[in-house]
Amino acid sequence: MGRFIGKILITAVAALIASWLLPGVFINNSITAILVAFVLALLNGFVKPLLVIFTIPVTILTFGLFLLIINIVIIKWTAAIVPGFIVQNNWAALWFSLLLSLVTFIIESIIGRPEDERN
C-alpha cells in the first residue's frame, strides 16, 4: 500500500510540473493533482487494458500509434472526472501524457526504487 501511495504522490508532482510547463493544461492545486494521479492510476489500471484489447486490430494497423489516441482518451476522461483539472484540447492531452511519463521517469530515477523492486 505504501508503494501505491508513493507512486500516486510522484505522479501528482509530475502532473503539477507538466501542467506548469504546458499551455492548455491547468491543475488548480496540489489536492487536485493528487486526485488526478489517483484517477489516472485507476483508469490506467482497469480501463486502459480493456481499450487496448478491444483496439488490437487498429493498433496493429497503425504500428502502435493508436495507443497515443488511447492515452489522449484517458487524459480527457480524467479531466472530465476531476474538477479543477482542465485539458483544453487533444494536443494538450497528448503532450501532457508524454510529458507526465517523462517527468515521472525522471523523478523515479532521481529518488530510486525500493530494494524489493530492483530484482
TORFILUM-998120 format. One record per residue: residue in one letter; x, y negated, z of N, C-alpha, C in turn; residue number from 0. Coordinates in Angstrom, 2 decimals. Atoms other than C-alpha are relative to their C-alpha. Layout:
REM residues N
(rec 'A' (X Y Z) (X Y Z) (X Y Z) NUM);
...
REM end
This chain:
REM residues 119
(rec 'M' (0.82 1.19 0.00) (0.00 0.00 0.00) (0.87 -1.26 0.00) 0);
(rec 'G' (-0.89 1.15 -0.07) (2.87 -2.34 0.77) (0.61 -0.35 -1.35) 1);
(rec 'R' (-0.55 0.22 1.33) (4.31 -1.87 -2.70) (-1.02 -0.69 -0.90) 2);
(rec 'F' (1.06 0.61 0.80) (0.96 -2.77 -4.27) (-0.14 -1.48 0.33) 3);
(rec 'I' (0.11 1.41 -0.42) (0.71 -5.98 -2.24) (1.21 -0.79 -0.48) 4);
(rec 'G' (-1.20 0.66 0.50) (4.30 -6.84 -3.13) (-0.07 -0.27 -1.49) 5);
(rec 'K' (0.15 0.16 1.45) (3.59 -6.30 -6.82) (-1.02 -1.09 -0.33) 6);
(rec 'I' (1.01 1.05 0.19) (0.47 -8.49 -6.58) (0.61 -1.38 0.25) 7);
(rec 'L' (-0.62 1.30 -0.32) (2.46 -11.29 -4.93) (1.02 -0.41 -1.06) 8);
(rec 'I' (-0.96 0.30 1.07) (5.22 -11.05 -7.55) (-0.73 -0.45 -1.26) 9);
(rec 'T' (0.78 0.37 1.18) (2.64 -11.17 -10.33) (-0.66 -1.36 0.19) 10);
(rec 'A' (0.60 1.31 -0.27) (0.95 -14.15 -8.66) (1.01 -1.13 -0.20) 11);
(rec 'V' (-1.06 1.01 0.20) (4.23 -16.08 -8.57) (0.31 -0.14 -1.49) 12);
(rec 'A' (-0.26 0.03 1.45) (4.89 -15.12 -12.20) (-1.13 -0.71 -0.74) 13);
(rec 'A' (1.14 0.67 0.63) (1.38 -16.28 -13.15) (0.06 -1.51 0.22) 14);
(rec 'L' (-0.14 1.43 -0.27) (1.95 -19.64 -11.47) (1.10 -0.62 -0.88) 15);
(rec 'I' (-1.10 0.50 0.83) (5.26 -20.06 -13.30) (-0.43 -0.07 -1.46) 16);
(rec 'A' (0.44 -0.03 1.40) (3.74 -19.03 -16.63) (-1.03 -1.09 -0.28) 17);
(rec 'S' (1.01 1.04 0.21) (0.78 -21.40 -16.19) (0.63 -1.39 0.04) 18);
(rec 'W' (-0.70 1.29 -0.06) (3.16 -24.22 -15.32) (0.74 -0.26 -1.31) 19);
(rec 'L' (-0.77 0.16 1.23) (5.19 -23.60 -18.49) (-0.86 -0.13 -1.25) 20);
(rec 'L' (0.81 -0.07 1.22) (2.32 -23.07 -20.93) (-1.14 -1.01 0.00) 21);
(rec 'P' (1.20 0.81 0.13) (-0.16 -25.63 -22.15) (-1.18 0.91 -0.34) 22);
(rec 'G' (1.19 -0.79 0.30) (-3.69 -24.25 -22.30) (-0.31 1.06 1.03) 23);
(rec 'V' (0.25 -0.94 -1.09) (-3.40 -22.10 -19.17) (0.10 -0.76 1.31) 24);
(rec 'F' (0.04 0.75 -1.25) (-4.39 -23.51 -15.80) (-0.40 0.91 1.15) 25);
(rec 'I' (0.33 -0.70 -1.23) (-4.37 -21.96 -12.33) (-0.09 -1.06 1.10) 26);
(rec 'N' (0.23 1.07 -0.98) (-5.83 -24.16 -9.58) (0.97 0.01 1.17) 27);
(rec 'N' (-0.83 -0.06 -1.20) (-3.83 -22.93 -6.58) (0.55 1.41 0.18) 28);
(rec 'S' (-0.64 -1.30 -0.22) (-1.92 -20.03 -5.09) (-1.01 1.11 0.32) 29);
(rec 'I' (1.03 -1.01 -0.26) (-5.07 -18.25 -3.87) (-0.59 0.48 -1.32) 30);
(rec 'T' (0.49 -0.38 1.32) (-6.39 -18.31 -7.42) (1.02 0.88 -0.71) 31);
(rec 'A' (-1.05 -0.81 0.63) (-3.04 -16.93 -8.61) (0.00 1.42 0.55) 32);
(rec 'I' (0.07 -1.33 -0.60) (-3.33 -14.03 -6.16) (-1.22 0.75 -0.53) 33);
(rec 'L' (1.19 -0.63 0.58) (-6.87 -13.35 -7.40) (0.24 0.42 -1.45) 34);
(rec 'V' (-0.34 -0.34 1.38) (-5.62 -13.45 -10.99) (0.85 1.26 -0.04) 35);
(rec 'A' (-0.88 -1.17 -0.03) (-2.88 -10.95 -10.15) (-0.79 1.26 0.39) 36);
(rec 'F' (0.78 -1.14 -0.43) (-5.36 -8.67 -8.37) (-0.94 0.48 -1.10) 37);
(rec 'V' (0.92 -0.37 1.08) (-7.93 -8.74 -11.19) (0.78 0.58 -1.18) 38);
(rec 'L' (-0.83 -0.56 1.08) (-5.18 -8.19 -13.78) (0.44 1.42 0.32) 39);
(rec 'A' (-0.41 -1.35 -0.40) (-3.97 -5.18 -11.80) (-1.15 0.98 -0.17) 40);
(rec 'L' (1.16 -0.88 0.14) (-7.47 -3.72 -11.72) (-0.33 0.26 -1.47) 41);
(rec 'L' (0.32 -0.16 1.42) (-8.17 -4.37 -15.40) (1.07 0.81 -0.72) 42);
(rec 'N' (-1.09 -0.74 0.64) (-4.74 -3.09 -16.46) (0.03 1.46 0.45) 43);
(rec 'G' (-0.02 -1.36 -0.52) (-5.16 -0.02 -14.29) (-1.16 0.86 -0.46) 44);
(rec 'F' (1.19 -0.80 0.29) (-8.69 1.02 -15.21) (-0.58 -0.25 -1.39) 45);
(rec 'V' (0.66 0.32 1.27) (-9.99 -0.79 -18.31) (0.96 0.12 -1.19) 46);
(rec 'K' (-0.94 -0.01 1.11) (-6.88 -1.17 -20.45) (0.29 1.40 -0.54) 47);
(rec 'P' (-0.23 -1.35 0.55) (-6.15 2.58 -20.68) (-1.17 0.49 -0.86) 48);
(rec 'L' (1.16 -0.40 0.80) (-9.69 3.16 -21.94) (-0.01 -0.72 -1.34) 49);
(rec 'L' (-0.05 0.75 1.26) (-9.35 0.39 -24.52) (1.08 0.56 -0.92) 50);
(rec 'V' (-1.09 -0.55 0.80) (-6.04 1.85 -25.67) (-0.42 1.33 -0.63) 51);
(rec 'I' (0.44 -1.29 0.52) (-7.55 5.32 -26.05) (-1.02 -0.18 -1.12) 52);
(rec 'F' (1.05 0.19 1.00) (-10.60 4.07 -27.96) (0.52 -0.66 -1.28) 53);
(rec 'T' (-0.50 0.72 1.18) (-8.46 1.99 -30.33) (1.27 0.63 -0.58) 54);
(rec 'I' (-1.20 -0.68 0.52) (-5.74 4.55 -31.12) (0.11 -0.08 -1.53) 55);
(rec 'P' (-0.15 0.08 1.46) (-6.55 4.64 -34.87) (0.42 -1.40 -0.48) 56);
(rec 'V' (-0.35 1.37 0.40) (-6.38 0.84 -35.19) (1.43 -0.32 0.44) 57);
(rec 'T' (-1.35 0.23 -0.50) (-3.23 0.74 -33.07) (1.03 0.66 -0.90) 58);
(rec 'I' (-0.93 -0.69 0.89) (-1.56 3.30 -35.31) (0.10 -0.73 -1.34) 59);
(rec 'L' (-0.01 0.71 1.28) (-2.60 1.44 -38.47) (0.76 -1.33 0.06) 60);
(rec 'T' (-0.68 1.29 -0.14) (-1.18 -1.82 -37.11) (1.39 0.14 0.64) 61);
(rec 'F' (-1.32 -0.28 -0.58) (2.02 -0.16 -35.83) (0.14 -0.54 1.42) 62);
(rec 'G' (-0.03 0.41 -1.40) (1.12 -1.04 -32.24) (-0.34 -1.45 0.26) 63);
(rec 'L' (0.28 1.42 -0.20) (0.39 -4.71 -32.81) (-1.40 -0.26 0.57) 64);
(rec 'F' (1.34 0.18 -0.55) (-3.25 -4.20 -31.85) (0.03 -0.03 1.54) 65);
(rec 'L' (-0.13 0.07 -1.45) (-2.03 -3.77 -28.27) (0.09 -1.45 0.48) 66);
(rec 'L' (-0.01 1.42 -0.36) (-1.42 -7.53 -28.28) (-1.41 -0.55 0.09) 67);
(rec 'I' (1.41 0.40 -0.05) (-5.12 -8.02 -29.01) (-0.63 0.48 1.30) 68);
(rec 'I' (0.53 -0.52 -1.26) (-5.95 -5.80 -26.05) (0.50 -0.85 1.17) 69);
(rec 'N' (-0.53 0.88 -1.05) (-3.66 -7.94 -23.86) (-0.75 -1.32 0.04) 70);
(rec 'I' (0.77 1.25 0.06) (-5.49 -11.07 -25.04) (-1.37 0.20 0.63) 71);
(rec 'V' (1.33 -0.29 -0.54) (-8.84 -9.48 -24.19) (0.06 0.12 1.52) 72);
(rec 'I' (-0.14 -0.16 -1.46) (-7.63 -8.52 -20.69) (0.20 -1.35 0.67) 73);
(rec 'I' (-0.23 1.34 -0.57) (-6.37 -12.07 -20.03) (-1.28 -0.82 -0.05) 74);
(rec 'K' (1.25 0.78 0.12) (-9.61 -13.63 -21.32) (-1.06 0.52 0.98) 75);
(rec 'W' (0.94 -0.55 -0.99) (-11.71 -11.25 -19.17) (0.38 -0.45 1.40) 76);
(rec 'T' (-0.44 0.46 -1.31) (-9.60 -12.19 -16.16) (-0.40 -1.46 0.20) 77);
(rec 'A' (0.39 1.42 -0.09) (-10.23 -15.87 -16.91) (-1.51 -0.14 0.19) 78);
(rec 'A' (1.46 0.04 -0.17) (-13.97 -15.13 -17.12) (-0.41 0.42 1.41) 79);
(rec 'I' (0.34 -0.51 -1.33) (-13.94 -13.34 -13.75) (0.47 -0.92 1.11) 80);
(rec 'V' (-0.60 0.76 -1.09) (-11.66 -15.57 -11.67) (-0.27 -1.49 -0.18) 81);
(rec 'P' (0.21 1.45 0.09) (-12.89 -19.12 -11.01) (1.32 -0.73 0.31) 82);
(rec 'G' (-1.24 0.75 -0.18) (-10.07 -21.64 -11.27) (1.13 0.46 -0.89) 83);
(rec 'F' (-0.99 -0.46 0.98) (-8.18 -19.68 -13.93) (-0.60 -0.25 -1.38) 84);
(rec 'I' (0.53 0.41 1.31) (-8.65 -21.23 -17.35) (1.04 0.30 -1.07) 85);
(rec 'V' (-0.82 -0.26 1.19) (-7.24 -19.98 -20.64) (-0.77 -0.58 -1.17) 86);
(rec 'Q' (0.75 0.77 0.98) (-8.19 -22.35 -23.43) (-0.26 0.74 -1.31) 87);
(rec 'N' (0.21 -0.69 1.28) (-7.72 -20.10 -26.47) (0.79 1.31 -0.04) 88);
(rec 'N' (-0.66 -1.30 0.11) (-6.43 -16.77 -27.71) (1.52 -0.09 -0.08) 89);
(rec 'W' (-1.46 0.16 0.06) (-2.96 -18.08 -28.50) (0.57 -0.22 1.39) 90);
(rec 'A' (-0.46 0.23 -1.38) (-2.61 -19.34 -24.93) (-0.03 1.32 0.78) 91);
(rec 'A' (0.08 -1.30 -0.67) (-3.76 -15.91 -23.69) (1.14 0.91 -0.43) 92);
(rec 'L' (-1.10 -0.82 0.49) (-1.20 -14.16 -25.90) (1.32 -0.42 0.63) 93);
(rec 'W' (-1.27 0.49 -0.55) (1.68 -16.36 -24.78) (0.05 0.18 1.50) 94);
(rec 'F' (0.05 -0.22 -1.44) (0.54 -16.11 -21.15) (0.33 1.46 0.32) 95);
(rec 'S' (-0.26 -1.41 -0.29) (0.56 -12.30 -21.28) (1.48 0.34 -0.24) 96);
(rec 'L' (-1.42 -0.25 0.28) (4.03 -12.24 -22.87) (0.91 -0.64 1.04) 97);
(rec 'L' (-0.83 0.71 -0.98) (5.47 -14.84 -20.51) (-0.17 0.60 1.39) 98);
(rec 'L' (0.24 -0.65 -1.29) (3.85 -13.17 -17.50) (0.84 1.27 0.14) 99);
(rec 'S' (-0.82 -1.22 -0.01) (5.56 -9.90 -18.40) (1.48 -0.33 0.17) 100);
(rec 'L' (-1.41 0.39 -0.07) (8.91 -11.62 -18.89) (0.36 -0.53 1.38) 101);
(rec 'V' (-0.30 0.60 -1.31) (8.77 -13.64 -15.66) (-0.08 1.06 1.10) 102);
(rec 'T' (0.09 -1.09 -0.98) (7.62 -10.60 -13.66) (1.24 0.88 -0.06) 103);
(rec 'F' (-1.21 -0.80 0.16) (10.52 -8.60 -15.08) (1.21 -0.71 0.62) 104);
(rec 'I' (-1.14 0.75 -0.54) (13.00 -11.36 -14.16) (-0.05 -0.04 1.52) 105);
(rec 'I' (0.13 0.06 -1.46) (11.64 -11.72 -10.61) (0.34 1.36 0.61) 106);
(rec 'E' (-0.28 -1.33 -0.53) (11.73 -7.95 -10.06) (1.47 0.37 -0.16) 107);
(rec 'S' (-1.43 -0.25 0.18) (15.28 -7.82 -11.44) (0.82 -0.71 1.06) 108);
(rec 'I' (-0.74 0.78 -1.00) (16.39 -10.51 -9.01) (-0.16 0.60 1.39) 109);
(rec 'I' (0.20 -0.50 -1.37) (14.79 -9.06 -5.88) (0.26 1.49 0.13) 110);
(rec 'G' (-0.28 -1.42 -0.02) (15.39 -5.44 -6.85) (-1.24 0.82 0.29) 111);
(rec 'R' (1.09 -0.93 -0.26) (13.21 -2.38 -6.44) (0.29 0.73 1.30) 112);
(rec 'P' (-0.24 -0.82 -1.21) (12.70 -0.33 -3.28) (0.82 1.23 -0.33) 113);
(rec 'E' (-0.88 -1.16 0.19) (15.09 2.58 -2.80) (-0.72 1.21 -0.59) 114);
(rec 'D' (0.69 -1.21 0.45) (12.45 5.26 -3.41) (-0.45 -0.09 -1.45) 115);
(rec 'E' (0.36 0.14 1.41) (11.63 3.86 -6.88) (1.20 0.13 -0.92) 116);
(rec 'R' (-1.20 0.01 0.83) (15.23 3.93 -8.11) (0.34 1.37 -0.56) 117);
(rec 'N' (-0.35 -1.35 0.45) (15.42 7.68 -8.54) (-1.02 0.59 -0.89) 118);
REM end
